[in-house]
Amino acid sequence: MYTALHSTSVALGAYLKAELEALPAPGLGFGGGGARVVSLNSPHEMREDMKQEGLAVWLYRVELDPMRLNRPPERLPGDLLRQPPLPLHLHYLMAPVTFKGP
């Protein structure tokens, strides 16, 4: 399950980075030789530990979806079963982070 959560976070971060790089507004610093990043770390970790600027995409809460919790497997041809997707709600904090060092 942790691999699925990590893969989802990485895919979301990659999508946001591609969209920010494609913005026509100059000076955002995400494209080309820009120093800003899209990070999966918390805003505090980006600012204090890594001294990075950009967008923090941080998974801060995972909840079970009670409406889909007992969903049965889907029957496929040939007596095969497909398990339902993980019944989760993922909550992300997306925050711009700037760093003004000494």
FENKABEL-V492090 format. One record per helix or strand of 3 or more residues. SS is the DSSP state (h for helix, s for strand). FROM is the first residue (numbers start at 1). LEN is the number of residues. If there is no record, write none. Layout:
ss/from/len
SS/FROM/LEN
SS/FROM/LEN
This chain:
ss/from/len
h/2/20
s/37/3
h/43/7
s/54/11
s/74/3
s/80/3
s/88/10
